[in-house]
């Protein structure tokens, strides 16, 4: 009986601790769910800026997919036209700043400041992914302006940030502003093809012993409705980005005519490999960026959810198990993901393939290296093909890495760069929560980690779920208000540098 009372007392104490922590785990208050952009450019004319931006959108800057023997200089004529427009629209920049073409088409501007020991690098890229006219409401390279929206490929990814940087710098030069530190504008021309532009810029800066104090590239944005129970707009700032690797799985054996199939069907066996990895995902973890994100967003959630996020010491295993059910973004933040995206088998309907090939795209968590991911995929493929490899006429399995890189280092939450960005976001976009996160995609910023400890990833745009889906999708467009917010953000960031 005494033991029972003791257990009951411990249970009551446990419940009390859980509830008290949840009560204390709350927002500092003072913010609402509204959203407002503070325009710091009194001379800004949205319609004129939109016309300039539309001209840049009309440049079909799709990087040639094959730069081998079929490459010709004419493949880059749209890139040249884009640069000519920059020179036309921003005469002060091209008169007062130094410009270098790196790797032939990437741009590196240098704005000399009062000092050069702690430079700032602002990044973007002006190449875009292909787009088919037939699928769009308005042609993707028309730069059409309808109801204060500019339509076109690259309007969000990432010609808008390049445009915002150039507009802000030109305005500041017109005001006679000189930054305290050198500022570099690094605009890649082959980010979408993971090309050599950004690495060449990094190598150039390294050769000159230039170590930026802060690097800012595309990344997180201002979003709503992604995290359960959080009603306020959230500015998610990438402190790091996941790694990436493409892995090929190949099954080879004797094929034959479809009228006399063997008991071992190569395509069916490969399906088992895909299902094996689909049913056995990489284990979930909680990296520091995600823990800090929960510490910020958990305070804004309803009390029932706050109980969980205020007591991760207790509920972390439950949360990790529930990630796939909560949402695909949150699930991807906390584990290496593996998705099969390519498949090849027979060329004819009546031929059993003697070679079946699939390719998986993996986005690597910081806790997972390329080698570890390859070992895991190989282990799962071996398990799924045991019977086929031991058959009388066995199939041969091979697994290899095609391309990849590990996750980038993480910028400290306490770094001066992150604190500065939080301050700028708060001054330009009112009533917005700022939180760290891990960028799920790959960007050129990862190359700059070799010469800078404070690399951040943030696009100063408020984007809906529809707009997020339009990136690399269809009907990509940007509103005048979004564009003015981008310019105001860079104006504020640079003027404080």
C-alpha positions as CSV (number, residue, x, y, z in Angstrom):
1,X,0.0,0.0,0.0
2,X,2.9,2.4,0.9
3,X,4.5,1.6,-2.5
4,X,1.3,2.3,-4.3
5,X,1.0,5.7,-2.6
6,X,4.6,6.4,-3.4
7,X,4.1,5.7,-7.1
8,X,0.9,7.8,-7.1
9,X,2.8,10.7,-5.5
10,X,5.6,10.4,-8.1
11,X,3.1,10.4,-10.9
12,X,1.4,13.5,-9.5
13,X,4.8,15.3,-9.2
14,X,5.6,14.2,-12.8
15,X,2.3,15.6,-14.1
16,X,2.8,18.8,-12.1
17,X,6.3,19.3,-13.5
18,X,5.1,18.7,-17.1
19,X,2.2,21.2,-16.7
20,X,4.3,23.9,-14.9
21,X,6.9,23.8,-17.6
22,X,4.2,24.1,-20.3
23,X,2.7,27.1,-18.5
24,X,6.1,28.9,-18.3
25,X,7.0,27.9,-21.9
26,X,5.1,30.8,-23.5
27,X,5.6,33.7,-25.9
28,X,7.0,37.0,-24.7
29,X,3.8,38.6,-26.2
30,X,3.5,41.9,-27.9
31,X,3.0,40.5,-31.4
32,X,-0.1,39.8,-33.4
33,X,-0.7,37.6,-36.4
34,X,-0.7,40.6,-38.8
35,X,2.0,41.2,-41.3
36,X,3.4,44.5,-42.5
37,X,6.3,45.6,-44.6
38,X,8.0,48.8,-43.6
39,X,9.1,50.5,-46.8
40,X,12.5,52.2,-46.1
41,X,12.8,53.6,-49.6
42,X,10.8,56.8,-49.8
43,X,11.7,57.3,-53.5
44,X,10.7,53.8,-54.5
45,X,8.4,53.6,-57.5
46,X,6.8,50.1,-57.7
47,X,5.6,50.4,-61.3
48,X,9.0,51.5,-62.6
49,X,10.8,48.9,-60.6
50,X,8.4,46.2,-61.9
51,X,9.2,47.2,-65.5
52,X,12.9,46.8,-64.9
53,X,12.3,43.4,-63.2
54,X,10.1,42.2,-66.0
55,X,12.9,42.9,-68.5
56,X,15.2,40.7,-66.5
57,X,12.6,38.0,-66.4
58,X,12.4,38.0,-70.2
59,X,16.0,36.9,-70.4
60,X,15.8,33.1,-70.9
61,X,18.9,32.4,-68.7
62,X,18.7,28.6,-68.8
63,X,22.1,27.1,-68.3
64,X,23.1,24.8,-71.2
65,X,22.5,21.2,-69.9
66,X,25.4,19.9,-72.0
67,X,28.6,22.0,-72.2
68,X,30.7,19.4,-74.0
69,X,31.3,19.1,-77.7
70,X,27.9,20.4,-78.6
71,X,28.4,23.7,-76.7
72,X,28.6,27.0,-78.6
73,X,29.1,30.6,-77.3
74,X,25.6,31.4,-78.5
75,X,24.2,29.2,-75.7
76,X,25.0,32.1,-73.4
77,X,23.5,35.0,-75.4
78,X,20.6,35.4,-72.9
79,X,23.1,35.6,-70.0
80,X,25.0,38.3,-71.9
81,X,21.7,40.2,-72.5
82,X,20.9,39.9,-68.8
83,X,24.2,41.5,-67.9
84,X,23.7,44.3,-70.4
85,X,20.4,45.1,-68.8
86,X,22.1,45.3,-65.4
87,X,24.6,47.8,-66.8
88,X,21.7,49.8,-68.3
89,X,19.5,49.8,-65.2
90,X,22.3,50.4,-62.6
91,X,24.8,52.9,-64.0
92,X,26.1,54.0,-60.6
93,X,27.0,50.4,-59.6
94,X,28.9,49.9,-62.8
95,X,30.6,53.2,-62.5
96,X,31.6,53.1,-58.9
97,X,32.0,49.4,-58.1
98,X,34.5,46.9,-59.4
99,X,33.1,44.1,-61.5
100,X,34.8,40.8,-62.5
101,X,33.4,38.0,-64.6
102,X,34.3,34.7,-62.9
103,X,34.2,31.5,-64.8
104,X,33.1,33.5,-67.8
105,X,29.6,34.3,-66.7
106,X,29.3,34.5,-62.9
107,X,29.4,38.1,-61.5
108,X,31.5,39.4,-58.6
109,X,31.0,43.1,-57.7
110,X,33.2,44.7,-55.0
111,X,31.9,47.8,-53.2
112,X,34.9,49.3,-51.3
113,X,34.1,50.3,-47.8
114,X,35.9,52.2,-45.1
115,X,37.5,48.9,-44.1
116,X,38.1,45.5,-45.8
117,X,38.8,43.2,-42.8
118,X,35.2,42.0,-42.3
119,X,33.5,42.0,-45.7
120,X,29.8,41.1,-46.3
121,X,28.9,38.9,-49.3
122,X,25.4,39.0,-50.7
123,X,24.5,36.1,-53.1
124,X,22.0,35.2,-55.7
125,X,22.0,33.4,-59.0
126,X,20.5,34.5,-62.3
127,X,20.2,31.1,-64.1
128,X,16.8,29.5,-64.0
129,X,15.3,26.0,-64.5
130,X,13.5,25.2,-67.8
131,X,9.8,25.9,-68.2
132,X,7.3,24.8,-70.8
133,X,5.1,27.5,-72.2
134,X,2.0,25.3,-72.6
135,X,1.7,24.6,-68.9
136,X,1.7,28.2,-67.8
137,X,-1.2,30.6,-67.5
138,X,1.1,33.3,-69.0
139,X,4.4,32.4,-70.8
140,X,7.2,31.8,-68.3
141,X,9.6,34.3,-70.0
142,X,7.0,36.9,-71.0
143,X,7.6,39.0,-67.9
144,X,3.9,39.8,-68.1
145,X,2.5,42.3,-65.5
146,X,-1.1,41.7,-64.5
147,X,-2.8,43.1,-61.3
148,X,0.6,44.2,-59.8
149,X,2.1,40.7,-60.3
150,X,5.1,40.0,-62.5
151,X,4.9,36.5,-64.1
152,X,7.9,34.5,-65.1
153,X,10.4,31.8,-64.3
154,X,12.9,33.1,-61.8
155,X,10.6,35.7,-60.3
156,X,11.0,34.0,-57.0
157,X,14.1,31.8,-57.6
158,X,16.2,33.9,-57.4
159,X,16.2,36.9,-59.8
160,X,14.1,38.7,-57.3
161,X,16.9,38.8,-54.6
162,X,19.5,39.8,-57.2
163,X,17.1,42.5,-58.3
164,X,16.5,43.6,-54.7
165,X,20.2,43.8,-54.0
166,X,20.9,45.9,-57.1
167,X,18.0,48.3,-56.5
168,X,19.1,48.8,-52.9
169,X,22.7,49.4,-53.8
170,X,21.9,51.8,-56.6
171,X,19.7,53.8,-54.3
172,X,22.3,53.9,-51.6
173,X,25.0,55.0,-54.1
174,X,22.7,57.8,-55.2
175,X,22.5,58.9,-51.6
176,X,26.3,59.0,-51.4
177,X,26.4,56.1,-48.9
178,X,29.7,54.3,-48.1
179,X,29.6,51.0,-46.2
180,X,31.8,50.6,-43.1
181,X,33.1,47.3,-44.6
182,X,33.7,46.1,-48.2
183,X,30.6,44.5,-49.7
184,X,30.7,41.8,-52.4
185,X,27.8,40.9,-54.7
186,X,28.3,37.3,-55.9
187,X,25.8,36.3,-58.6
188,X,26.2,32.8,-60.0
189,X,25.2,31.7,-63.5
190,X,25.0,27.9,-63.0
191,X,23.6,27.2,-59.5
192,X,20.6,25.2,-60.9
193,X,23.1,22.8,-62.5
194,X,25.4,22.7,-59.5
195,X,28.1,24.2,-61.7
196,X,31.5,25.8,-61.2
197,X,30.6,29.5,-60.9
198,X,30.3,29.8,-57.1
199,X,33.2,27.5,-56.4
200,X,35.3,29.7,-58.7
201,X,34.3,32.8,-56.9
202,X,35.2,31.2,-53.5
203,X,38.6,30.1,-54.9
204,X,39.2,33.6,-56.2
205,X,38.4,35.2,-52.8
206,X,40.5,32.6,-51.0
207,X,43.5,33.3,-53.3
208,X,43.2,36.9,-52.2
209,X,43.0,35.9,-48.5
210,X,39.5,37.4,-48.2
211,X,37.5,35.9,-45.4
212,X,33.9,37.3,-45.3
213,X,32.4,38.1,-41.9
214,X,28.9,37.2,-43.2
215,X,27.5,35.5,-46.3
216,X,23.8,35.7,-47.1
217,X,22.2,33.6,-49.9
218,X,18.7,32.3,-50.8
219,X,17.0,30.0,-48.4
220,X,14.2,30.2,-46.0
221,X,11.4,32.7,-46.4
222,X,8.4,34.2,-44.5
223,X,5.8,31.5,-44.3
224,X,2.4,30.8,-42.7
225,X,0.4,27.7,-41.9
226,X,3.3,25.2,-42.0
227,X,3.7,24.5,-38.3
228,X,0.6,23.3,-36.4
229,X,-1.0,25.8,-34.1
230,X,1.3,28.8,-35.1
231,X,-0.8,31.6,-36.6
232,X,1.9,34.2,-36.9
233,X,4.1,34.6,-40.0
234,X,7.5,32.9,-39.5
235,X,10.8,34.0,-41.0
236,X,12.9,30.8,-41.3
237,X,16.6,31.4,-41.5
238,X,18.8,28.6,-42.7
239,X,21.9,28.1,-40.4
240,X,23.0,25.1,-42.5
241,X,21.8,23.0,-45.4
242,X,21.4,19.3,-45.8
243,X,23.9,17.3,-47.9
244,X,22.9,15.6,-51.1
245,X,23.8,12.4,-52.9
246,X,22.5,10.4,-55.9
247,X,22.8,6.7,-55.6
248,X,22.4,4.1,-58.4
249,X,21.1,0.6,-57.8
250,X,21.7,-1.8,-60.7
251,X,20.4,-5.4,-61.2
252,X,21.9,-7.4,-64.0
253,X,21.2,-10.9,-65.3
254,X,19.9,-12.9,-68.2
255,X,16.8,-11.4,-69.8
256,X,14.6,-13.2,-72.3
257,X,11.3,-13.2,-74.0
258,X,8.3,-12.2,-71.9
259,X,6.4,-15.3,-73.0
260,X,8.6,-17.5,-71.0
261,X,9.5,-15.7,-67.8
262,X,11.8,-17.1,-65.1
263,X,10.6,-17.2,-61.5
264,X,12.9,-14.3,-60.7
265,X,11.6,-11.1,-62.4
266,X,14.3,-8.4,-62.4
267,X,11.8,-5.5,-62.4
268,X,9.8,-7.1,-59.5
269,X,13.0,-7.6,-57.5
270,X,13.9,-3.9,-58.1
271,X,10.5,-3.0,-56.8
272,X,11.3,-4.9,-53.6
273,X,14.4,-2.8,-53.2
274,X,12.4,0.4,-53.6
275,X,9.8,-0.8,-51.1
276,X,12.5,-1.9,-48.7
277,X,13.9,1.6,-48.5
278,X,10.5,3.2,-48.4
279,X,9.4,1.0,-45.4
280,X,12.8,1.4,-43.6
281,X,13.6,5.2,-43.6
282,X,16.8,6.6,-42.1
283,X,16.4,7.1,-38.4
284,X,15.2,10.5,-37.2
285,X,17.4,12.8,-35.1
286,X,16.9,16.3,-33.6
287,X,19.7,18.6,-34.7
288,X,20.5,21.8,-32.9
289,X,18.8,24.0,-35.4
290,X,15.5,22.0,-35.1
291,X,15.7,22.1,-31.3
292,X,16.1,25.9,-31.4
293,X,13.2,26.1,-33.9
294,X,11.0,24.2,-31.5
295,X,12.1,26.5,-28.6
296,X,10.8,29.5,-30.7
297,X,7.7,28.1,-32.3
298,X,6.6,25.8,-29.4
299,X,5.9,28.9,-27.3
300,X,3.4,30.1,-29.9
301,X,1.4,26.8,-30.0
302,X,-1.8,26.0,-28.2
303,X,-1.4,24.7,-24.7
304,X,-1.8,21.0,-25.6
305,X,1.1,21.2,-28.0
306,X,3.2,23.4,-25.7
307,X,3.1,20.5,-23.2
308,X,5.1,18.4,-25.7
309,X,7.5,21.1,-26.9
310,X,8.2,22.4,-23.4
311,X,9.1,18.8,-22.3
312,X,11.2,17.4,-25.1
313,X,13.3,15.6,-22.4
314,X,10.2,13.4,-22.0
315,X,8.3,13.5,-25.3
316,X,11.1,13.5,-27.8
317,X,10.8,9.8,-28.7
318,X,7.0,10.3,-29.2
319,X,7.6,13.4,-31.4
320,X,10.3,11.6,-33.5
321,X,7.9,8.7,-34.1
322,X,5.1,11.0,-35.2
323,X,7.2,13.2,-37.6
324,X,5.9,11.5,-40.8
325,X,2.3,12.2,-39.7
326,X,2.9,15.8,-38.6
327,X,4.2,17.0,-42.0
328,X,6.7,16.3,-44.7
329,X,8.7,19.5,-44.1
330,X,9.2,18.7,-40.4
331,X,10.0,15.1,-41.2
332,X,12.6,16.1,-43.8
333,X,14.3,18.5,-41.3
334,X,14.9,15.6,-38.9
335,X,16.2,12.8,-41.0
336,X,18.0,11.8,-44.2
337,X,15.4,11.3,-46.9
338,X,15.6,8.9,-49.8
339,X,13.4,9.1,-52.9
340,X,13.7,7.1,-56.0
341,X,13.3,9.4,-59.0
342,X,14.6,7.6,-62.1
343,X,14.1,4.1,-63.4
344,X,15.2,2.2,-66.5
345,X,14.4,-1.4,-67.7
346,X,13.4,-2.9,-71.0
347,X,13.0,-1.0,-74.2
348,X,10.1,-3.2,-75.4
349,X,6.9,-4.5,-73.8
350,X,7.7,-8.2,-74.7
351,X,11.3,-8.2,-73.5
352,X,12.4,-9.1,-70.0
353,X,15.2,-6.7,-69.1
354,X,18.7,-8.0,-68.5
355,X,19.6,-4.7,-66.9
356,X,17.3,-2.8,-64.4
357,X,18.5,0.5,-63.0
358,X,17.1,3.0,-60.6
359,X,18.5,6.2,-59.1
360,X,17.6,7.6,-55.6
361,X,18.1,11.2,-54.6
362,X,19.1,11.5,-50.9
363,X,19.1,14.7,-48.8
364,X,21.6,14.0,-46.0
365,X,21.1,15.1,-42.4
366,X,24.2,16.5,-40.7
367,X,24.5,13.2,-38.8
368,X,24.8,11.2,-42.0
369,X,27.8,11.2,-44.4
370,X,27.8,10.2,-48.0
371,X,29.6,7.0,-47.1
372,X,27.2,6.1,-44.3
373,X,24.2,6.8,-46.6
374,X,25.7,4.6,-49.3
375,X,26.3,1.8,-46.8
376,X,22.7,2.0,-45.5
377,X,21.2,1.9,-49.1
378,X,23.5,-1.0,-49.9
379,X,22.5,-3.0,-46.8
380,X,18.8,-2.5,-47.5
381,X,19.2,-3.5,-51.2
382,X,21.2,-6.6,-50.2
383,X,18.3,-7.7,-47.8
384,X,15.7,-7.1,-50.5
385,X,17.6,-9.1,-53.2
386,X,18.8,-12.0,-51.1
387,X,16.6,-14.6,-52.9
388,X,17.3,-13.2,-56.3
389,X,21.1,-13.2,-55.8
390,X,21.0,-16.8,-54.6
391,X,18.8,-18.1,-57.4
392,X,19.9,-20.8,-59.8
393,X,20.4,-18.1,-62.4
394,X,21.3,-15.2,-60.0
395,X,20.9,-11.5,-60.5
396,X,24.0,-9.4,-59.9
397,X,23.5,-6.3,-57.6
398,X,25.7,-3.2,-57.6
399,X,25.1,0.0,-55.7
400,X,27.2,3.1,-56.3
401,X,27.3,6.8,-55.6
402,X,26.9,9.0,-58.6
403,X,27.3,12.5,-57.1
404,X,27.1,14.2,-53.8
405,X,28.4,16.3,-50.9
406,X,27.9,16.2,-47.1
407,X,25.8,18.6,-45.1
408,X,27.3,22.1,-44.6
409,X,28.6,23.3,-41.3
410,X,26.1,25.1,-39.1
411,X,26.3,28.8,-38.3
412,X,26.0,29.5,-34.5
413,X,22.6,30.8,-33.3
414,X,24.6,33.3,-31.2
415,X,26.7,34.5,-34.1
416,X,26.7,38.3,-34.9
417,X,25.5,37.6,-38.4
418,X,22.4,35.7,-37.2
419,X,21.6,38.4,-34.6
420,X,22.0,41.1,-37.2
421,X,19.7,39.3,-39.6
422,X,17.0,38.9,-36.8
423,X,17.2,42.6,-36.2
424,X,16.9,43.5,-39.9
425,X,13.9,41.2,-40.4
426,X,12.2,42.6,-37.4
427,X,12.7,46.2,-38.6
428,X,11.5,45.6,-42.1
429,X,8.8,42.9,-41.6
430,X,6.7,43.7,-38.6
431,X,5.0,41.1,-36.4
432,X,7.1,38.2,-37.7
433,X,8.7,35.4,-35.7
434,X,12.3,34.7,-36.6
435,X,13.5,31.1,-36.2
436,X,16.5,29.1,-37.3
437,X,16.1,26.0,-39.5
438,X,18.0,23.7,-41.8
439,X,17.7,24.4,-45.5
440,X,16.4,21.2,-47.2
441,X,17.7,22.0,-50.7
442,X,21.2,22.7,-52.0
443,X,22.4,26.2,-52.8
444,X,25.7,27.9,-53.8
445,X,26.1,29.1,-50.3
446,X,27.6,25.8,-49.2
447,X,30.8,26.6,-51.1
448,X,31.4,29.7,-49.0
449,X,31.6,27.7,-45.8
450,X,35.2,27.1,-46.8
451,X,36.1,30.7,-46.2
452,X,33.3,32.0,-43.8
453,X,32.0,30.8,-40.4
454,X,28.8,32.8,-40.7
455,X,26.8,31.7,-43.7
456,X,23.1,32.3,-43.7
457,X,20.2,31.4,-46.0
458,X,17.2,33.6,-46.2
459,X,15.0,35.0,-49.0
460,X,13.1,38.1,-47.7
461,X,9.8,37.1,-49.2
462,X,6.5,36.3,-47.7
463,X,5.4,33.2,-49.7
464,X,2.2,31.1,-49.6
465,X,2.2,27.4,-50.1
466,X,1.1,27.9,-53.7
467,X,4.0,30.3,-54.3
468,X,6.4,27.8,-52.7
469,X,5.1,25.1,-55.0
470,X,5.6,27.3,-58.1
471,X,9.4,27.4,-57.5
472,X,10.7,25.0,-60.1
473,X,7.0,24.4,-60.9
474,X,4.4,26.4,-63.0
475,X,2.9,29.9,-62.8
476,X,5.8,31.4,-60.8
477,X,5.1,35.1,-60.1
478,X,5.8,37.9,-57.6
479,X,3.7,40.7,-56.4
480,X,4.8,44.4,-56.3
481,X,4.5,44.3,-52.5
482,X,6.8,41.3,-52.2
483,X,9.4,43.0,-54.5
484,X,9.3,46.2,-52.5
485,X,9.9,44.1,-49.3
486,X,12.9,42.5,-50.9
487,X,14.4,45.9,-51.8
488,X,13.6,47.4,-48.3
489,X,15.3,44.4,-46.6
490,X,18.5,44.7,-48.5
491,X,18.5,48.5,-48.1
492,X,18.2,48.1,-44.4
493,X,20.8,45.3,-44.2
494,X,23.4,47.2,-46.3
495,X,22.8,50.6,-44.7
496,X,23.7,49.1,-41.4
497,X,27.0,47.5,-42.7
